[in-house]
Amino acid sequence: MITCLNCGKLFIGNYCPNCGQKAEVERLSVTVLLKETAHFFSHFEKGFIHTAWDFIVRPGRASIDFLKGKRKQYQKPVSYFLILTGLYILLHNFIIHRYNYHYSLFRESKSPLNFQEQSNITLRTHFTPFIVIVILFSAVIIYPILARKRYNFVEILALCLYGGGTYFLILILSDIVLGAMFKVNVISMDVFIWQTSVSSIYNLWFSYDIFKRSHIRLFWLRLIGASLLVSLFGWLVMNYLPMVWVNLMD
Ligand SMILES: [Zn+2]
């Protein structure tokens, strides 16, 4: 019998059945700290890469596995989403400053910016909060149209966090390839259109792969309807919310 040094329970085995702490606790030393650091990163990396890869190539399988209880092999949805959003903001800002990219308006006069132009600049320079709103709200659209029979709302929200995190990962790769390798202005209108197309395609693939097994009546109609609604909502947010923002800032 061993007494758990963390919670005091008497037990036999390698781990405490009550709190999960290891039976043998080493005294802290440089070696132990290094070992733990290496352990943390190798596990984190494994879970993270596994989650990202699965949600790109087989989001349906990954979602079903995760919701049915295979939780340990996946990075948790909230941390996955927050880490990738944070990484994207850091990298995006770094690339914009490093290569001195600006959002240029096609205008000839030097008159002060009008309202529409100010909103455009707000959107291109503060892209992330607007996408985050679209991602979170897409759960509200997808849930009643495709998911209500099999899943609850929070489950769909968790899947949207995985989808959204993966979308930010795609944006990170796109920024690296376009902005850093090919020196394309990543806050230009062309790149905005490219990002919008990628998000529509990924959104369609993601929903298709998750719900294709659900035996939903009028599946294709619902799938395309939901994707169009998400795109429409995204378009409204990208067009009108920056105006509200500019208004509030004045
Ligand atoms: Zn214990």
Residues whose N, C-alpha, C, O or C-beta is under 5 A from the ligand:
A	BS01	ZN	C4 N6 C7 G8 K9 C16 N18 C19 G20 Q21
